[in-house]
Amino acid sequence: MTNVINSLYNMRLLDDLARKETSIHKLHPLVKLITTVVYLSVVVSFGRYEIGSLLPFVFYPMLIIVLAELPATPILKRILLVEPLIIGIGILNPLFDQHTVLFFGMVISRGWVTFLSIFIKCGLTVAASILLIATTGMERLAIALRMIKIPKIFVLQLLLTYRYITVLIEEIYGMTRAYSLRSPGQKGIHIRVWGSFAGQLILRTFDRAQWVYQSMSLRGFTGEYNTGDVPKVKFKDIVYLVAWSLFFIIARIFNIPMLIGLLVTGVIK
């Protein structure tokens, strides 16, 4: 039951963070969406053996967390939730690519370099996506998606899925609590009732979905999700987009860590 409560808290935390009034939160949602897309595109464009060149891109999520006054620990936990999947995908790379290279003074197989590159790219892209939601909110993000002509049916599905997945979690919480009251002292749900529990959950989900739809229809829902007035793009929004885009492009073209190393060692004067 504790896991269900934690899931509810985690789902609502991003909505709470999106209601802050920092300078990052006040930026136009379309500008933040385009900046994130540029960031993701540049990060994934690096080769599988490029690791040092990815280091400057850690600066973007770190600065956004500071400027938006976001708690670092919950963001980090969400990133780590995805990393086991990436580990499962890339852990076999050292077996298939066993050619050795010199990596920070150590001789290792290129498979480990590829694995580390995938791991870093995943962490950066997931962090950027989470920060976009935590500083924008799904409603304002929907405005940005509609401004770039994403079909409204896709935007509506995204909004409803995000919004009402908490309703499903609440149903699970209610059923789990009822089961624990009828089975005191038992940890979790016994394997013998998994089938009936899942069946009841599906039936309750159908009923709850019908109630939600009827409530929306009574409030005038006709298939168009009203996201409010569309804000105007301001000068500071343009400056934000241009500045970050230039930084991403420069960091993609030039190996900044290597240049800094050459400057420190005196090779470049």
SEMI-710172 format. One line per field, with one value per residue: x, y, z of N, C-alpha, C in turn; residue in three letters; residue number from 1. Coordinates in nm, 3 decimals. Atoms other than C-alpha are relative to their C-alpha. Last residue first. Layout:
BEGIN
n.x <- c(X/...)
n.y <- c(Y/...)
n.z <- c(Z/...)
ca.x <- c(X/...)
ca.y <- c(Y/...)
ca.z <- c(Z/...)
c.x <- c(X/...)
c.y <- c(Y/...)
c.z <- c(Z/...)
aa <- c(ALA/...)
i <- c(NUM/...)
This chain:
BEGIN
n.x <- c(-0.030/0.056/-0.019/-0.085/-0.135/-0.058/-0.031/-0.116/-0.118/-0.035/-0.056/-0.135/-0.090/-0.033/-0.018/-0.131/-0.105/0.003/-0.047/-0.144/-0.067/0.008/-0.086/-0.139/-0.025/-0.020/-0.121/-0.119/-0.010/-0.021/-0.139/-0.086/0.016/-0.083/-0.140/-0.062/-0.144/-0.082/-0.085/-0.136/-0.056/-0.008/-0.123/-0.027/-0.051/-0.105/-0.116/0.043/-0.110/-0.010/-0.067/0.091/0.108/-0.055/-0.025/0.129/0.049/-0.081/0.039/0.133/-0.016/-0.052/0.104/0.103/-0.057/0.011/0.142/0.043/-0.058/0.076/0.132/-0.017/-0.033/0.124/0.090/-0.047/0.107/0.123/-0.004/-0.037/0.118/0.032/-0.076/-0.056/-0.127/-0.097/-0.109/0.058/0.090/-0.080/-0.055/0.110/0.035/-0.107/0.014/0.122/-0.019/-0.087/0.081/0.088/-0.081/-0.024/0.128/0.011/-0.073/0.085/0.085/-0.080/-0.080/0.089/0.050/-0.111/-0.035/0.105/-0.018/-0.119/0.035/0.060/0.145/0.021/0.094/-0.082/-0.056/0.101/0.018/-0.116/0.010/0.099/-0.071/-0.073/0.096/0.056/0.132/0.102/-0.003/-0.002/0.131/0.099/-0.008/0.062/0.145/0.056/-0.003/0.109/0.127/0.019/0.018/0.132/0.102/-0.001/0.046/0.146/0.059/-0.002/0.096/0.135/0.014/0.026/0.136/0.087/0.062/0.126/0.029/0.026/-0.118/-0.044/0.108/-0.053/-0.037/-0.043/-0.120/-0.109/-0.103/0.001/-0.020/-0.140/-0.092/-0.063/-0.097/-0.139/-0.020/0.037/-0.104/-0.115/0.036/-0.009/-0.134/-0.012/0.101/-0.054/-0.098/0.075/0.065/-0.101/-0.034/0.108/0.014/-0.084/-0.075/0.056/0.017/0.141/0.080/-0.033/0.042/0.146/0.035/-0.042/0.094/0.139/0.019/0.048/0.146/0.058/-0.007/0.133/0.075/-0.048/0.046/-0.023/-0.126/0.005/-0.036/-0.139/-0.076/0.005/-0.057/-0.145/-0.053/0.009/-0.093/-0.135/-0.014/-0.018/-0.133/-0.097/0.014/-0.060/-0.144/-0.051/-0.013/0.104/-0.033/0.074/0.140/0.009/-0.023/-0.138/0.000/-0.090/0.075/0.032/-0.120/-0.027/0.102/-0.034/-0.112/0.047/0.074/-0.093/-0.080/0.089/0.029/-0.117/0.001/0.108/-0.044/-0.092/0.082)
n.y <- c(-0.125/-0.113/0.037/-0.094/0.057/0.017/-0.132/-0.053/0.074/-0.049/-0.133/0.015/0.053/-0.100/0.082/0.000/-0.014/0.114/0.119/-0.016/0.016/0.141/0.079/-0.027/0.066/0.143/0.020/-0.022/0.103/0.131/-0.001/0.015/0.138/0.083/-0.014/-0.127/0.017/-0.051/-0.115/0.026/-0.095/-0.141/-0.025/-0.143/-0.025/-0.101/0.052/0.041/0.054/-0.059/-0.130/-0.091/-0.036/-0.095/-0.127/-0.063/-0.052/-0.116/-0.111/-0.044/-0.074/-0.132/-0.079/-0.031/-0.101/-0.129/-0.037/-0.035/-0.129/-0.104/-0.010/-0.069/-0.139/-0.069/-0.002/-0.097/-0.095/0.068/0.033/0.139/0.074/0.003/-0.096/0.054/0.069/-0.065/0.097/0.134/0.003/0.009/0.136/0.090/-0.027/0.055/0.145/0.038/-0.026/0.106/0.122/-0.011/0.030/0.144/0.060/-0.006/0.117/0.099/-0.049/-0.054/0.110/0.087/-0.067/-0.021/0.130/0.036/-0.084/0.049/0.131/-0.016/0.024/0.141/0.073/0.056/-0.111/-0.045/0.105/-0.003/-0.122/0.027/0.075/-0.097/-0.086/0.065/0.056/-0.046/-0.146/-0.059/0.015/-0.070/-0.143/-0.020/0.020/-0.114/-0.117/0.016/-0.017/-0.138/-0.085/0.028/-0.058/-0.144/-0.030/0.018/-0.104/-0.123/0.015/-0.012/-0.140/-0.074/0.030/-0.105/0.034/0.072/0.079/0.143/0.067/-0.067/-0.083/-0.069/-0.140/-0.083/-0.073/0.024/-0.093/-0.004/0.135/0.044/-0.062/0.101/0.076/-0.021/-0.008/0.127/0.096/-0.029/0.042/0.148/0.050/0.043/0.102/0.131/0.037/0.031/0.130/0.104/0.005/0.066/0.143/0.085/0.092/0.134/0.034/0.028/-0.119/-0.110/0.039/-0.011/-0.141/-0.049/0.040/-0.044/-0.136/0.015/0.002/-0.134/-0.059/-0.009/-0.110/-0.128/-0.017/-0.136/-0.001/0.091/0.137/0.037/-0.002/0.132/0.104/-0.013/0.033/0.144/0.067/-0.025/0.080/0.140/0.012/0.000/0.123/0.107/-0.022/0.039/0.147/0.052/-0.001/-0.105/0.037/0.110/-0.055/-0.041/-0.128/-0.102/-0.118/-0.083/-0.074/-0.100/-0.104/-0.079/-0.088/-0.135/-0.051/-0.027/-0.118/-0.116/-0.023/-0.066/-0.138/-0.067/-0.024/-0.112/-0.120)
n.z <- c(-0.070/0.076/0.140/0.072/0.013/-0.135/-0.056/0.073/-0.041/-0.135/0.016/0.052/-0.103/-0.101/-0.119/-0.064/0.101/0.093/-0.072/-0.023/0.129/0.042/-0.087/0.035/0.129/-0.023/-0.081/0.082/0.104/-0.065/-0.048/0.117/0.045/-0.087/0.039/-0.034/-0.014/0.109/-0.032/0.047/0.098/-0.036/-0.075/-0.012/-0.135/0.001/0.072/0.134/0.080/0.133/-0.011/-0.070/0.094/0.098/-0.070/-0.024/0.128/0.036/-0.087/0.042/0.125/-0.033/-0.066/0.099/0.089/-0.069/-0.006/0.136/0.033/-0.068/0.063/0.128/-0.031/-0.036/0.114/0.098/0.031/0.040/0.143/0.024/0.047/0.141/0.077/0.125/-0.022/-0.090/-0.021/-0.006/-0.115/-0.122/-0.011/-0.034/-0.139/-0.084/0.000/-0.071/-0.143/-0.051/-0.002/-0.116/-0.119/-0.003/-0.037/-0.146/-0.048/-0.065/-0.108/-0.111/-0.055/-0.077/-0.119/-0.092/-0.056/-0.095/-0.118/-0.069/-0.056/-0.133/0.002/-0.034/0.086/0.108/0.077/0.096/0.102/0.090/0.080/0.104/0.104/0.080/0.068/0.119/-0.026/0.093/0.009/-0.134/-0.063/0.084/-0.033/-0.130/0.014/0.073/-0.087/-0.097/0.070/0.043/-0.117/-0.057/0.088/-0.019/-0.136/-0.003/0.083/-0.079/-0.109/0.059/0.038/-0.123/-0.043/0.052/0.127/-0.015/0.120/-0.022/-0.051/-0.122/-0.051/-0.117/0.024/-0.112/0.039/-0.093/0.048/0.146/0.055/-0.017/0.096/0.086/-0.078/0.039/0.144/0.062/-0.037/0.085/0.136/0.008/0.027/0.140/0.028/-0.033/0.103/0.122/-0.018/0.016/0.142/0.075/-0.033/0.084/-0.086/-0.006/-0.142/-0.022/0.031/-0.092/-0.135/-0.005/-0.011/-0.131/-0.106/0.024/-0.050/-0.137/0.003/-0.010/-0.133/-0.060/0.063/-0.050/-0.138/-0.049/-0.071/-0.114/0.031/-0.025/0.125/0.064/-0.087/-0.002/0.133/0.021/-0.093/0.052/0.122/-0.041/-0.060/0.110/0.077/-0.079/-0.002/0.131/0.011/0.089/0.142/0.069/0.012/0.097/0.134/0.027/0.071/-0.054/-0.044/0.117/0.040/-0.103/0.012/0.118/-0.031/-0.027/0.115/0.109/-0.033/0.006/0.141/0.059/-0.049/0.071/0.138/-0.002/0.000)
ca.x <- c(4.805/4.690/4.913/4.934/4.804/4.501/4.424/4.452/4.221/3.968/3.975/3.926/3.629/3.477/3.489/3.362/3.072/2.819/2.907/2.877/2.536/2.406/2.530/2.378/2.045/2.057/2.111/1.859/1.578/1.631/1.668/1.345/1.162/1.304/1.158/0.808/0.603/0.234/0.019/-0.258/-0.572/-0.715/-0.640/-0.990/-0.988/-1.206/-1.406/-1.747/-1.712/-1.993/-1.975/-2.235/-2.017/-1.714/-1.911/-2.045/-1.692/-1.559/-1.845/-1.782/-1.410/-1.489/-1.710/-1.451/-1.177/-1.392/-1.435/-1.061/-0.972/-1.214/-1.051/-0.701/-0.803/-0.975/-0.658/-0.420/-0.627/-0.417/-0.090/-0.167/-0.177/0.088/0.202/-0.062/-0.114/-0.479/-0.649/-0.989/-0.847/-0.555/-0.795/-0.993/-0.670/-0.549/-0.884/-0.881/-0.515/-0.572/-0.865/-0.649/-0.382/-0.643/-0.753/-0.389/-0.371/-0.646/-0.442/-0.155/-0.376/-0.631/-0.365/-0.184/-0.508/-0.618/-0.288/-0.312/-0.671/-0.575/-0.339/0.007/0.002/0.310/0.080/-0.122/0.187/0.268/-0.082/-0.058/0.262/0.063/-0.184/0.085/0.284/0.568/0.857/0.809/0.701/1.009/1.230/1.114/1.194/1.539/1.624/1.512/1.734/2.038/2.011/1.957/2.255/2.476/2.381/2.414/2.764/2.860/2.753/2.941/3.258/3.214/3.182/3.498/3.694/3.910/4.269/4.285/4.448/4.118/3.999/4.262/4.082/4.034/3.829/3.580/3.258/3.001/3.061/3.118/2.781/2.586/2.512/2.355/1.988/1.958/2.150/1.915/1.615/1.785/1.839/1.472/1.397/1.729/1.597/1.289/1.504/1.725/1.426/1.299/1.646/1.713/1.424/1.331/1.409/1.352/1.691/1.875/1.704/1.740/2.113/2.169/1.959/2.165/2.516/2.506/2.532/2.894/2.984/2.861/3.185/3.378/3.164/3.186/3.219/2.853/2.847/2.668/2.337/2.134/2.247/2.185/1.830/1.742/1.867/1.689/1.365/1.408/1.460/1.155/0.939/1.073/0.999/0.650/0.577/0.656/0.879/0.713/0.825/1.189/1.170/1.017/0.647/0.593/0.284/0.485/0.637/0.292/0.205/0.538/0.467/0.123/0.248/0.515/0.267/0.023/0.304/0.422/0.072/0.065/0.407/0.292/0.000)
ca.y <- c(2.970/2.620/2.339/2.514/2.224/2.425/2.546/2.194/2.060/2.334/2.248/1.879/1.954/2.182/1.933/2.174/2.127/1.985/2.221/2.513/2.389/2.335/2.677/2.848/2.677/2.778/3.145/3.154/2.995/3.210/3.530/3.450/3.398/3.724/3.906/3.779/3.504/3.566/3.349/3.128/3.167/2.863/2.492/2.394/2.028/1.995/1.672/1.816/1.863/2.085/2.024/1.748/1.579/1.589/1.430/1.162/1.088/1.059/0.830/0.608/0.592/0.495/0.209/0.079/0.106/-0.076/-0.364/-0.375/-0.363/-0.641/-0.859/-0.780/-0.875/-1.191/-1.302/-1.204/-1.386/-1.702/-1.504/-1.350/-0.972/-0.793/-0.882/-1.060/-0.957/-0.870/-1.017/-0.848/-0.507/-0.567/-0.644/-0.323/-0.120/-0.281/-0.215/0.152/0.200/0.033/0.266/0.564/0.450/0.438/0.793/0.899/0.773/1.024/1.335/1.187/0.971/1.251/1.504/1.274/1.158/1.518/1.614/1.321/1.407/1.775/1.699/1.855/2.190/2.350/2.575/2.269/2.117/2.443/2.466/2.103/2.192/2.458/2.194/1.934/2.155/2.386/2.370/2.011/1.889/2.029/1.921/1.562/1.568/1.721/1.465/1.177/1.303/1.354/1.020/0.828/0.995/0.913/0.544/0.511/0.660/0.436/0.126/0.239/0.296/-0.045/-0.205/-0.026/-0.258/-0.107/0.016/0.286/0.631/0.816/0.559/0.394/0.157/-0.220/-0.409/-0.631/-0.513/-0.794/-0.893/-0.536/-0.438/-0.692/-0.445/-0.200/-0.297/-0.422/-0.119/0.105/-0.057/-0.023/0.352/0.440/0.457/0.638/0.943/0.956/0.934/1.219/1.448/1.360/1.438/1.765/1.964/2.234/2.602/2.683/2.854/2.573/2.283/2.462/2.511/2.142/2.033/2.251/2.201/1.824/1.906/2.011/1.646/1.496/1.573/1.356/1.054/1.005/0.636/0.584/0.891/1.207/1.293/1.180/1.485/1.732/1.614/1.608/1.963/2.094/1.928/2.074/2.423/2.382/2.280/2.559/2.816/2.675/2.689/3.064/3.140/3.205/2.871/2.951/3.291/3.130/3.128/2.767/2.580/2.326/2.186/2.092/1.918/1.731/1.618/1.484/1.166/1.108/1.143/0.900/0.651/0.689/0.609/0.298/0.187/0.230/0.000)
ca.z <- c(-2.587/-2.678/-2.552/-2.216/-2.008/-1.896/-2.248/-2.391/-2.121/-2.187/-2.558/-2.478/-2.252/-2.522/-2.809/-3.073/-3.315/-3.071/-2.785/-3.029/-3.147/-2.792/-2.678/-2.979/-2.915/-2.547/-2.629/-2.915/-2.713/-2.402/-2.609/-2.793/-2.464/-2.327/-2.628/-2.561/-2.725/-2.664/-2.439/-2.582/-2.375/-2.202/-2.246/-2.352/-2.454/-2.763/-2.794/-2.705/-2.328/-2.198/-1.822/-1.844/-2.107/-1.874/-1.591/-1.825/-1.945/-1.589/-1.489/-1.790/-1.713/-1.354/-1.468/-1.714/-1.451/-1.194/-1.439/-1.516/-1.144/-1.066/-1.330/-1.200/-0.845/-0.968/-1.146/-0.867/-0.607/-0.583/-0.587/-0.249/-0.242/-0.038/0.310/0.513/0.876/0.831/0.524/0.493/0.582/0.344/0.058/0.113/0.121/-0.201/-0.371/-0.268/-0.369/-0.705/-0.769/-0.669/-0.915/-1.191/-1.108/-1.111/-1.470/-1.531/-1.599/-1.798/-2.016/-2.059/-2.160/-2.401/-2.561/-2.606/-2.765/-3.003/-3.097/-3.134/-3.421/-3.355/-3.536/-3.377/-3.172/-3.064/-2.905/-2.726/-2.581/-2.470/-2.285/-2.102/-1.985/-1.914/-1.681/-1.783/-1.536/-1.413/-1.758/-1.934/-1.642/-1.686/-2.057/-2.003/-1.732/-1.954/-2.237/-2.015/-1.834/-2.157/-2.324/-2.024/-2.021/-2.398/-2.384/-2.092/-2.286/-2.597/-2.393/-2.230/-2.573/-2.686/-2.459/-2.188/-2.160/-1.894/-1.916/-1.950/-2.209/-2.428/-2.663/-2.683/-2.942/-2.758/-2.922/-2.892/-2.529/-2.407/-2.568/-2.363/-2.082/-2.326/-2.327/-1.969/-1.844/-2.040/-1.873/-1.532/-1.613/-1.639/-1.266/-1.212/-1.395/-1.176/-0.864/-0.987/-1.032/-0.683/-0.534/-0.718/-0.574/-0.827/-0.776/-1.145/-1.171/-0.991/-1.168/-1.502/-1.441/-1.368/-1.665/-1.906/-1.760/-1.815/-2.185/-2.138/-2.056/-2.382/-2.572/-2.326/-2.411/-2.787/-2.879/-2.973/-3.192/-3.087/-3.256/-2.952/-2.754/-3.038/-3.104/-2.734/-2.680/-2.990/-2.875/-2.525/-2.663/-2.889/-2.591/-2.369/-2.639/-2.696/-2.323/-2.305/-2.008/-1.672/-1.525/-1.598/-1.425/-1.118/-1.032/-0.924/-1.042/-1.247/-0.927/-0.797/-1.124/-1.116/-0.759/-0.843/-1.011/-0.746/-0.461/-0.619/-0.680/-0.321/-0.198/-0.418/-0.292/0.069/0.000)
c.x <- c(-0.070/0.025/-0.051/0.026/0.096/0.143/0.068/0.040/0.127/0.125/0.041/0.068/0.144/0.089/0.048/-0.001/0.139/0.114/-0.001/0.057/0.152/0.077/0.001/0.097/0.143/0.029/0.028/0.127/0.130/0.022/0.035/0.146/0.090/-0.011/0.090/0.148/0.064/0.149/0.084/0.087/0.143/0.061/0.018/0.121/0.043/0.040/0.115/0.117/-0.053/0.114/0.031/0.061/-0.097/-0.108/0.053/0.016/-0.135/-0.052/0.077/-0.048/-0.134/0.018/0.047/-0.110/-0.101/0.056/-0.018/-0.145/-0.043/0.052/-0.086/-0.134/0.014/0.024/-0.129/-0.097/0.045/-0.112/-0.130/-0.015/0.044/-0.126/-0.034/0.069/0.064/0.125/0.105/0.105/-0.065/-0.085/0.080/0.050/-0.113/-0.032/0.106/-0.017/-0.122/0.021/0.082/-0.091/-0.085/0.080/0.013/-0.132/0.002/0.071/-0.070/-0.088/0.079/0.078/-0.084/-0.047/0.114/0.029/-0.102/0.025/0.118/-0.036/-0.060/-0.150/-0.001/-0.081/0.090/0.053/-0.102/-0.013/0.114/-0.021/-0.095/0.083/0.070/-0.097/-0.060/-0.139/-0.110/0.002/-0.004/-0.139/-0.098/-0.001/-0.073/-0.151/-0.062/-0.007/-0.119/-0.136/-0.027/-0.027/-0.140/-0.108/-0.009/-0.057/-0.152/-0.062/-0.008/-0.107/-0.138/-0.017/-0.038/-0.146/-0.093/-0.055/-0.125/-0.029/-0.017/0.116/0.042/-0.103/0.057/0.037/0.036/0.131/0.116/0.108/0.010/0.028/0.146/0.097/0.071/0.102/0.148/0.024/-0.029/0.114/0.117/-0.037/0.010/0.133/0.013/-0.102/0.051/0.094/-0.076/-0.062/0.098/0.028/-0.115/-0.025/0.076/0.082/-0.069/-0.031/-0.149/-0.090/0.025/-0.052/-0.151/-0.040/0.039/-0.096/-0.145/-0.033/-0.061/-0.152/-0.056/0.001/-0.139/-0.078/0.041/-0.060/0.034/0.131/0.006/0.021/0.146/0.081/0.002/0.064/0.153/0.062/0.001/0.103/0.139/0.019/0.030/0.143/0.103/-0.010/0.069/0.151/0.054/0.017/-0.113/0.035/-0.079/-0.145/-0.011/0.012/0.142/0.001/0.090/-0.076/-0.029/0.122/0.023/-0.103/0.035/0.113/-0.040/-0.071/0.092/0.077/-0.091/-0.022/0.118/-0.006/-0.106/0.048/0.086)
c.y <- c(0.116/0.127/0.110/-0.035/0.089/-0.051/-0.011/0.137/0.050/-0.070/0.059/0.136/-0.015/-0.057/0.091/-0.090/-0.015/0.006/-0.123/-0.122/0.011/-0.023/-0.146/-0.081/0.022/-0.072/-0.148/-0.031/0.015/-0.109/-0.135/-0.007/-0.028/-0.148/-0.090/-0.002/0.136/-0.023/0.042/0.121/-0.037/0.085/0.147/0.023/0.145/0.030/0.097/-0.053/-0.053/-0.052/0.060/0.139/0.098/0.045/0.105/0.134/0.070/0.062/0.128/0.118/0.053/0.085/0.142/0.087/0.041/0.112/0.137/0.046/0.046/0.139/0.107/0.017/0.081/0.147/0.076/0.012/0.106/0.097/-0.065/-0.034/-0.141/-0.079/-0.014/0.111/-0.056/-0.086/0.062/-0.108/-0.137/-0.003/-0.016/-0.143/-0.093/0.019/-0.065/-0.151/-0.043/0.016/-0.117/-0.123/0.008/-0.039/-0.151/-0.057/0.000/-0.131/-0.111/0.036/0.047/-0.116/-0.093/0.061/0.012/-0.134/-0.036/0.078/-0.059/-0.134/-0.002/-0.026/-0.152/-0.100/-0.051/0.114/0.041/-0.104/0.006/0.122/-0.036/-0.069/0.102/0.090/-0.054/-0.047/0.056/0.152/0.073/-0.007/0.081/0.147/0.024/-0.013/0.121/0.121/-0.014/0.023/0.145/0.092/-0.021/0.067/0.152/0.039/-0.009/0.116/0.129/-0.006/0.024/0.149/0.074/-0.025/0.113/-0.030/-0.084/-0.067/-0.148/-0.076/0.056/0.101/0.056/0.140/0.099/0.066/-0.005/0.090/0.001/-0.139/-0.042/0.059/-0.105/-0.086/0.002/-0.001/-0.136/-0.096/0.020/-0.055/-0.154/-0.068/-0.056/-0.112/-0.142/-0.039/-0.041/-0.139/-0.114/-0.010/-0.067/-0.148/-0.101/-0.087/-0.135/-0.041/-0.022/0.121/0.113/-0.037/0.019/0.146/0.051/-0.047/0.045/0.137/-0.030/0.002/0.142/0.076/0.017/0.117/0.137/0.015/0.138/-0.004/-0.086/-0.148/-0.040/-0.004/-0.135/-0.111/0.005/-0.040/-0.150/-0.072/0.018/-0.090/-0.143/-0.014/-0.007/-0.134/-0.111/0.014/-0.046/-0.152/-0.062/0.009/0.102/-0.039/-0.108/0.054/0.050/0.124/0.107/0.126/0.096/0.085/0.111/0.111/0.089/0.098/0.146/0.057/0.037/0.129/0.121/0.030/0.078/0.147/0.075/0.036/0.126)
c.z <- c(-0.071/0.081/-0.090/-0.144/-0.078/-0.009/0.134/0.050/-0.069/0.050/0.135/-0.017/-0.049/0.111/0.113/0.123/0.062/-0.099/-0.089/0.071/0.016/-0.130/-0.041/0.085/-0.045/-0.131/0.020/0.079/-0.080/-0.105/0.063/0.042/-0.120/-0.038/0.084/-0.042/0.022/0.031/-0.121/0.030/-0.035/-0.110/0.037/0.089/0.009/0.143/-0.008/-0.083/-0.132/-0.085/-0.137/0.015/0.064/-0.097/-0.096/0.070/0.016/-0.130/-0.036/0.084/-0.050/-0.125/0.029/0.061/-0.106/-0.087/0.066/-0.001/-0.140/-0.033/0.062/-0.072/-0.128/0.031/0.030/-0.118/-0.101/-0.039/-0.046/-0.148/-0.037/-0.030/-0.149/-0.078/-0.125/0.018/0.090/0.023/0.017/0.125/0.130/0.019/0.045/0.148/0.089/0.008/0.080/0.150/0.056/0.011/0.125/0.124/0.009/0.049/0.153/0.034/0.076/0.119/0.120/0.062/0.086/0.130/0.100/0.066/0.107/0.129/0.076/0.063/0.140/0.002/0.024/-0.084/-0.112/-0.087/-0.105/-0.111/-0.101/-0.090/-0.114/-0.108/-0.089/-0.074/-0.128/0.039/-0.090/-0.004/0.134/0.064/-0.085/0.038/0.130/-0.015/-0.070/0.092/0.094/-0.065/-0.039/0.118/0.057/-0.086/0.022/0.136/-0.001/-0.079/0.083/0.108/-0.060/-0.028/0.127/0.037/-0.044/-0.138/0.026/-0.134/0.026/0.066/0.135/0.046/0.129/-0.046/0.111/-0.043/0.098/-0.058/-0.152/-0.055/0.020/-0.101/-0.083/0.070/-0.036/-0.150/-0.064/0.031/-0.094/-0.137/0.001/-0.027/-0.141/-0.025/0.024/-0.114/-0.125/0.013/-0.026/-0.150/-0.074/0.025/-0.085/0.095/0.018/0.144/0.027/-0.024/0.099/0.138/0.008/0.019/0.138/0.108/-0.014/0.059/0.137/0.005/0.008/0.133/0.061/-0.056/0.055/0.140/0.058/0.078/0.126/-0.032/0.020/-0.130/-0.070/0.083/-0.001/-0.134/-0.023/0.087/-0.060/-0.122/0.039/0.054/-0.112/-0.074/0.078/-0.006/-0.134/-0.017/-0.082/-0.149/-0.083/-0.021/-0.108/-0.143/-0.024/-0.089/0.061/0.039/-0.115/-0.037/0.102/-0.022/-0.118/0.028/0.020/-0.122/-0.115/0.026/-0.019/-0.148/-0.059/0.041/-0.079/-0.140/0.000)
aa <- c(LYS/ILE/VAL/GLY/THR/VAL/LEU/LEU/GLY/ILE/LEU/MET/PRO/ILE/ASN/PHE/ILE/ARG/ALA/ILE/ILE/PHE/PHE/LEU/SER/TRP/ALA/VAL/LEU/TYR/VAL/ILE/ASP/LYS/PHE/LYS/VAL/LYS/PRO/VAL/ASP/GLY/THR/ASN/TYR/GLU/GLY/THR/PHE/GLY/ARG/LEU/SER/MET/SER/GLN/TYR/VAL/TRP/GLN/ALA/ARG/ASP/PHE/THR/ARG/LEU/ILE/LEU/GLN/GLY/ALA/PHE/SER/GLY/TRP/VAL/ARG/ILE/HIS/ILE/GLY/LYS/GLN/GLY/PRO/SER/ARG/LEU/SER/TYR/ALA/ARG/THR/MET/GLY/TYR/ILE/GLU/GLU/ILE/LEU/VAL/THR/ILE/TYR/ARG/TYR/THR/LEU/LEU/LEU/GLN/LEU/VAL/PHE/ILE/LYS/PRO/ILE/LYS/ILE/MET/ARG/LEU/ALA/ILE/ALA/LEU/ARG/GLU/MET/GLY/THR/THR/ALA/ILE/LEU/LEU/ILE/SER/ALA/ALA/VAL/THR/LEU/GLY/CYS/LYS/ILE/PHE/ILE/SER/LEU/PHE/THR/VAL/TRP/GLY/ARG/SER/ILE/VAL/MET/GLY/PHE/PHE/LEU/VAL/THR/HIS/GLN/ASP/PHE/LEU/PRO/ASN/LEU/ILE/GLY/ILE/GLY/ILE/ILE/LEU/PRO/GLU/VAL/LEU/LEU/ILE/ARG/LYS/LEU/ILE/PRO/THR/ALA/PRO/LEU/GLU/ALA/LEU/VAL/ILE/ILE/LEU/MET/PRO/TYR/PHE/VAL/PHE/PRO/LEU/LEU/SER/GLY/ILE/GLU/TYR/ARG/GLY/PHE/SER/VAL/VAL/VAL/SER/LEU/TYR/VAL/VAL/THR/THR/ILE/LEU/LYS/VAL/LEU/PRO/HIS/LEU/LYS/HIS/ILE/SER/THR/GLU/LYS/ARG/ALA/LEU/ASP/ASP/LEU/LEU/ARG/MET/ASN/TYR/LEU/SER/ASN/ILE/VAL/ASN/THR/MET)
i <- c(269/268/267/266/265/264/263/262/261/260/259/258/257/256/255/254/253/252/251/250/249/248/247/246/245/244/243/242/241/240/239/238/237/236/235/234/233/232/231/230/229/228/227/226/225/224/223/222/221/220/219/218/217/216/215/214/213/212/211/210/209/208/207/206/205/204/203/202/201/200/199/198/197/196/195/194/193/192/191/190/189/188/187/186/185/184/183/182/181/180/179/178/177/176/175/174/173/172/171/170/169/168/167/166/165/164/163/162/161/160/159/158/157/156/155/154/153/152/151/150/149/148/147/146/145/144/143/142/141/140/139/138/137/136/135/134/133/132/131/130/129/128/127/126/125/124/123/122/121/120/119/118/117/116/115/114/113/112/111/110/109/108/107/106/105/104/103/102/101/100/99/98/97/96/95/94/93/92/91/90/89/88/87/86/85/84/83/82/81/80/79/78/77/76/75/74/73/72/71/70/69/68/67/66/65/64/63/62/61/60/59/58/57/56/55/54/53/52/51/50/49/48/47/46/45/44/43/42/41/40/39/38/37/36/35/34/33/32/31/30/29/28/27/26/25/24/23/22/21/20/19/18/17/16/15/14/13/12/11/10/9/8/7/6/5/4/3/2/1)
